[in-house]
Amino acid sequence: MVTLGALLLVGFSVFLILHPVISGKEAPLESAGEDPSDAQFRKRVSLLQLRDAEYEYAMGKLGEEDYQALRKEISAEALAAIRAELAETRESVGPAYESESADLEQEIARVRARLKGGTFCSECGHPNDAGSRFCSQCGSPLQSPRTSSAP
Ligand SMILES: [Zn+2]
């Protein structure tokens, strides 16, 4: 599975890129000081892949159909991992699963809004606020995410 390995790698680098954005609000992906369980790890990886797909889609690298298919696939894995995680912890019962999956949707929506509203630097990947013309990180001129006109 070469593609999966590549996905993980890309997902991880996107995670590094997005990390400042995410950690500012709440960081369910980062449980510092704890060894992630297998399920937690799977969930984390799925979320990273999901962000990666969102990112690629927003950058215009991924077509609508590919994106939808990928998103569906990864979401299924993420939800399976969340279920497994809940089964592992056993502390939260009942509606916890619902709220977890709602969290996931919220998280996707949040990342998506950020991707749509703001502009990711094509040079360094830094997320800049909407309307920025230059990257606040490296100073490169920014393009809007959906216009893929090469320089
Ligand atoms: Zn930059």
py3Dmol code that shows the C-alpha trace and the ligand (Angstrom):
import py3Dmol

protein = """\
ATOM      1  CA  MET A   1       0.000   0.000   0.000  1.00  0.00           C
ATOM      2  CA  VAL A   2       2.260   2.739  -1.227  1.00  0.00           C
ATOM      3  CA  THR A   3      -0.567   5.234  -1.437  1.00  0.00           C
ATOM      4  CA  LEU A   4      -1.524   4.801   2.194  1.00  0.00           C
ATOM      5  CA  GLY A   5       2.022   5.460   3.292  1.00  0.00           C
ATOM      6  CA  ALA A   6       2.138   8.540   1.141  1.00  0.00           C
ATOM      7  CA  LEU A   7      -1.188   9.680   2.535  1.00  0.00           C
ATOM      8  CA  LEU A   8       0.051   9.291   6.073  1.00  0.00           C
ATOM      9  CA  LEU A   9       3.171  11.228   5.284  1.00  0.00           C
ATOM     10  CA  VAL A  10       1.292  14.033   3.603  1.00  0.00           C
ATOM     11  CA  GLY A  11      -1.287  13.939   6.357  1.00  0.00           C
ATOM     12  CA  PHE A  12       1.384  14.346   8.955  1.00  0.00           C
ATOM     13  CA  SER A  13       2.974  17.291   7.236  1.00  0.00           C
ATOM     14  CA  VAL A  14      -0.422  18.901   6.855  1.00  0.00           C
ATOM     15  CA  PHE A  15      -0.934  18.291  10.524  1.00  0.00           C
ATOM     16  CA  LEU A  16       2.250  20.169  11.253  1.00  0.00           C
ATOM     17  CA  ILE A  17       1.066  22.978   9.038  1.00  0.00           C
ATOM     18  CA  LEU A  18      -2.384  23.116  10.541  1.00  0.00           C
ATOM     19  CA  HIS A  19      -1.305  22.487  14.069  1.00  0.00           C
ATOM     20  CA  PRO A  20      -1.058  26.157  15.118  1.00  0.00           C
ATOM     21  CA  VAL A  21      -4.568  26.699  13.807  1.00  0.00           C
ATOM     22  CA  ILE A  22      -6.050  23.764  15.613  1.00  0.00           C
ATOM     23  CA  SER A  23      -4.263  24.048  18.914  1.00  0.00           C
ATOM     24  CA  GLY A  24      -5.534  27.575  19.296  1.00  0.00           C
ATOM     25  CA  LYS A  25      -9.070  26.382  19.888  1.00  0.00           C
ATOM     26  CA  GLU A  26      -9.180  22.891  21.176  1.00  0.00           C
ATOM     27  CA  ALA A  27      -6.737  20.192  20.427  1.00  0.00           C
ATOM     28  CA  PRO A  28      -8.404  16.805  20.541  1.00  0.00           C
ATOM     29  CA  LEU A  29      -5.625  15.455  18.357  1.00  0.00           C
ATOM     30  CA  GLU A  30      -3.021  16.292  20.920  1.00  0.00           C
ATOM     31  CA  SER A  31      -3.359  14.494  24.168  1.00  0.00           C
ATOM     32  CA  ALA A  32      -0.022  15.444  25.581  1.00  0.00           C
ATOM     33  CA  GLY A  33       1.619  13.143  28.042  1.00  0.00           C
ATOM     34  CA  GLU A  34      -0.605  10.204  27.229  1.00  0.00           C
ATOM     35  CA  ASP A  35       0.222   7.262  25.128  1.00  0.00           C
ATOM     36  CA  PRO A  36      -2.468   7.114  22.500  1.00  0.00           C
ATOM     37  CA  SER A  37      -4.280   3.845  22.333  1.00  0.00           C
ATOM     38  CA  ASP A  38      -4.616   2.029  19.059  1.00  0.00           C
ATOM     39  CA  ALA A  39      -8.062   3.476  18.493  1.00  0.00           C
ATOM     40  CA  GLN A  40      -6.939   6.975  19.399  1.00  0.00           C
ATOM     41  CA  PHE A  41      -4.096   6.636  16.975  1.00  0.00           C
ATOM     42  CA  ARG A  42      -6.414   5.461  14.220  1.00  0.00           C
ATOM     43  CA  LYS A  43      -8.746   8.341  14.931  1.00  0.00           C
ATOM     44  CA  ARG A  44      -5.910  10.793  14.843  1.00  0.00           C
ATOM     45  CA  VAL A  45      -4.589   9.448  11.583  1.00  0.00           C
ATOM     46  CA  SER A  46      -8.071   9.550  10.062  1.00  0.00           C
ATOM     47  CA  LEU A  47      -8.571  13.144  11.093  1.00  0.00           C
ATOM     48  CA  LEU A  48      -5.236  14.050   9.642  1.00  0.00           C
ATOM     49  CA  GLN A  49      -6.129  12.368   6.392  1.00  0.00           C
ATOM     50  CA  LEU A  50      -9.415  14.182   6.411  1.00  0.00           C
ATOM     51  CA  ARG A  51      -7.703  17.509   6.839  1.00  0.00           C
ATOM     52  CA  ASP A  52      -5.319  16.557   4.130  1.00  0.00           C
ATOM     53  CA  ALA A  53      -8.202  15.832   1.792  1.00  0.00           C
ATOM     54  CA  GLU A  54      -9.849  19.127   2.758  1.00  0.00           C
ATOM     55  CA  TYR A  55      -6.618  20.919   2.124  1.00  0.00           C
ATOM     56  CA  GLU A  56      -6.019  19.306  -1.255  1.00  0.00           C
ATOM     57  CA  TYR A  57      -9.590  20.012  -2.227  1.00  0.00           C
ATOM     58  CA  ALA A  58      -9.362  23.635  -1.164  1.00  0.00           C
ATOM     59  CA  MET A  59      -6.121  24.020  -3.032  1.00  0.00           C
ATOM     60  CA  GLY A  60      -7.821  22.657  -6.122  1.00  0.00           C
ATOM     61  CA  LYS A  61      -5.567  19.599  -6.240  1.00  0.00           C
ATOM     62  CA  LEU A  62      -8.440  17.233  -5.632  1.00  0.00           C
ATOM     63  CA  GLY A  63     -11.572  17.058  -7.750  1.00  0.00           C
ATOM     64  CA  GLU A  64     -15.038  17.177  -6.244  1.00  0.00           C
ATOM     65  CA  GLU A  65     -15.711  13.496  -6.871  1.00  0.00           C
ATOM     66  CA  ASP A  66     -12.367  12.333  -5.592  1.00  0.00           C
ATOM     67  CA  TYR A  67     -12.758  14.515  -2.571  1.00  0.00           C
ATOM     68  CA  GLN A  68     -16.229  13.236  -1.744  1.00  0.00           C
ATOM     69  CA  ALA A  69     -15.124   9.640  -2.152  1.00  0.00           C
ATOM     70  CA  LEU A  70     -12.037  10.164  -0.051  1.00  0.00           C
ATOM     71  CA  ARG A  71     -13.942  12.046   2.603  1.00  0.00           C
ATOM     72  CA  LYS A  72     -16.535   9.304   2.854  1.00  0.00           C
ATOM     73  CA  GLU A  73     -13.887   6.645   3.109  1.00  0.00           C
ATOM     74  CA  ILE A  74     -11.845   8.450   5.722  1.00  0.00           C
ATOM     75  CA  SER A  75     -14.897   9.511   7.723  1.00  0.00           C
ATOM     76  CA  ALA A  76     -15.979   5.898   7.939  1.00  0.00           C
ATOM     77  CA  GLU A  77     -12.578   4.949   9.282  1.00  0.00           C
ATOM     78  CA  ALA A  78     -12.587   7.880  11.680  1.00  0.00           C
ATOM     79  CA  LEU A  79     -15.989   6.947  13.035  1.00  0.00           C
ATOM     80  CA  ALA A  80     -14.968   3.312  13.363  1.00  0.00           C
ATOM     81  CA  ALA A  81     -11.911   4.425  15.294  1.00  0.00           C
ATOM     82  CA  ILE A  82     -14.014   6.682  17.509  1.00  0.00           C
ATOM     83  CA  ARG A  83     -16.356   3.816  18.245  1.00  0.00           C
ATOM     84  CA  ALA A  84     -13.400   1.619  19.091  1.00  0.00           C
ATOM     85  CA  GLU A  85     -11.994   4.334  21.283  1.00  0.00           C
ATOM     86  CA  LEU A  86     -15.258   4.631  23.167  1.00  0.00           C
ATOM     87  CA  ALA A  87     -15.374   0.897  23.572  1.00  0.00           C
ATOM     88  CA  GLU A  88     -11.879   1.114  25.014  1.00  0.00           C
ATOM     89  CA  THR A  89     -12.592   3.842  27.496  1.00  0.00           C
ATOM     90  CA  ARG A  90     -16.068   2.670  28.479  1.00  0.00           C
ATOM     91  CA  GLU A  91     -16.399   5.672  30.727  1.00  0.00           C
ATOM     92  CA  SER A  92     -18.635   7.689  28.507  1.00  0.00           C
ATOM     93  CA  VAL A  93     -21.771   5.848  27.560  1.00  0.00           C
ATOM     94  CA  GLY A  94     -24.757   6.511  25.368  1.00  0.00           C
ATOM     95  CA  PRO A  95     -24.813   9.864  23.645  1.00  0.00           C
ATOM     96  CA  ALA A  96     -21.055  10.234  23.783  1.00  0.00           C
ATOM     97  CA  TYR A  97     -20.720   8.632  20.405  1.00  0.00           C
ATOM     98  CA  GLU A  98     -23.151  11.083  18.906  1.00  0.00           C
ATOM     99  CA  SER A  99     -21.293  14.016  20.331  1.00  0.00           C
ATOM    100  CA  GLU A 100     -18.007  12.577  19.154  1.00  0.00           C
ATOM    101  CA  SER A 101     -19.260  12.313  15.624  1.00  0.00           C
ATOM    102  CA  ALA A 102     -20.754  15.786  15.923  1.00  0.00           C
ATOM    103  CA  ASP A 103     -17.361  16.982  17.060  1.00  0.00           C
ATOM    104  CA  LEU A 104     -15.858  15.404  14.019  1.00  0.00           C
ATOM    105  CA  GLU A 105     -18.315  17.154  11.744  1.00  0.00           C
ATOM    106  CA  GLN A 106     -17.692  20.416  13.556  1.00  0.00           C
ATOM    107  CA  GLU A 107     -14.011  19.973  13.226  1.00  0.00           C
ATOM    108  CA  ILE A 108     -14.324  19.304   9.524  1.00  0.00           C
ATOM    109  CA  ALA A 109     -16.560  22.328   9.142  1.00  0.00           C
ATOM    110  CA  ARG A 110     -14.128  24.457  11.071  1.00  0.00           C
ATOM    111  CA  VAL A 111     -11.144  23.428   9.002  1.00  0.00           C
ATOM    112  CA  ARG A 112     -13.182  23.862   5.900  1.00  0.00           C
ATOM    113  CA  ALA A 113     -14.318  27.339   6.870  1.00  0.00           C
ATOM    114  CA  ARG A 114     -10.767  28.292   7.579  1.00  0.00           C
ATOM    115  CA  LEU A 115      -9.683  26.899   4.249  1.00  0.00           C
ATOM    116  CA  LYS A 116     -12.424  28.729   2.423  1.00  0.00           C
ATOM    117  CA  GLY A 117     -12.241  31.959   4.359  1.00  0.00           C
ATOM    118  CA  GLY A 118      -8.513  32.232   4.623  1.00  0.00           C
ATOM    119  CA  THR A 119      -5.687  31.573   2.281  1.00  0.00           C
ATOM    120  CA  PHE A 120      -3.009  29.004   2.720  1.00  0.00           C
ATOM    121  CA  CYS A 121       0.408  30.065   1.593  1.00  0.00           C
ATOM    122  CA  SER A 122       1.513  27.957  -1.335  1.00  0.00           C
ATOM    123  CA  GLU A 123       5.117  28.394  -0.254  1.00  0.00           C
ATOM    124  CA  CYS A 124       5.071  27.526   3.416  1.00  0.00           C
ATOM    125  CA  GLY A 125       1.476  26.425   4.011  1.00  0.00           C
ATOM    126  CA  HIS A 126       0.830  29.062   6.630  1.00  0.00           C
ATOM    127  CA  PRO A 127      -2.891  29.849   6.968  1.00  0.00           C
ATOM    128  CA  ASN A 128      -3.509  33.534   6.427  1.00  0.00           C
ATOM    129  CA  ASP A 129      -6.663  35.496   7.056  1.00  0.00           C
ATOM    130  CA  ALA A 130      -9.066  36.149   4.234  1.00  0.00           C
ATOM    131  CA  GLY A 131      -8.079  39.141   2.188  1.00  0.00           C
ATOM    132  CA  SER A 132      -4.387  38.808   2.941  1.00  0.00           C
ATOM    133  CA  ARG A 133      -2.308  39.443  -0.101  1.00  0.00           C
ATOM    134  CA  PHE A 134       0.963  38.308   1.318  1.00  0.00           C
ATOM    135  CA  CYS A 135       1.835  35.462   3.643  1.00  0.00           C
ATOM    136  CA  SER A 136       2.336  36.706   7.181  1.00  0.00           C
ATOM    137  CA  GLN A 137       4.792  33.882   7.713  1.00  0.00           C
ATOM    138  CA  CYS A 138       7.132  34.074   4.759  1.00  0.00           C
ATOM    139  CA  GLY A 139       5.918  37.086   2.790  1.00  0.00           C
ATOM    140  CA  SER A 140       5.088  35.225  -0.395  1.00  0.00           C
ATOM    141  CA  PRO A 141       2.255  36.625  -2.486  1.00  0.00           C
ATOM    142  CA  LEU A 142      -0.945  34.683  -1.897  1.00  0.00           C
ATOM    143  CA  GLN A 143      -3.383  33.284  -4.381  1.00  0.00           C
ATOM    144  CA  SER A 144      -6.944  32.472  -3.567  1.00  0.00           C
ATOM    145  CA  PRO A 145      -7.232  28.724  -2.914  1.00  0.00           C
ATOM    146  CA  ARG A 146      -9.591  27.871  -5.737  1.00  0.00           C
ATOM    147  CA  THR A 147      -7.785  29.654  -8.532  1.00  0.00           C
ATOM    148  CA  SER A 148      -4.997  27.389  -9.608  1.00  0.00           C
ATOM    149  CA  SER A 149      -3.239  29.726 -11.971  1.00  0.00           C
ATOM    150  CA  ALA A 150       0.398  28.829 -11.847  1.00  0.00           C
ATOM    151  CA  PRO A 151       2.829  31.722 -11.595  1.00  0.00           C
TER     152      PRO A 151
END
"""
ligand_1 = """\
1
ZN
Zn 4.217 31.593 3.492
"""
view = py3Dmol.view(width=600, height=400)
view.addModel(protein, "pdb")
view.setStyle({"model": 0}, {"cartoon": {"style": "trace"}})
view.addModel(ligand_1, "xyz")
view.setStyle({"model": 1}, {"stick": {}})
view.zoomTo()
view.show()
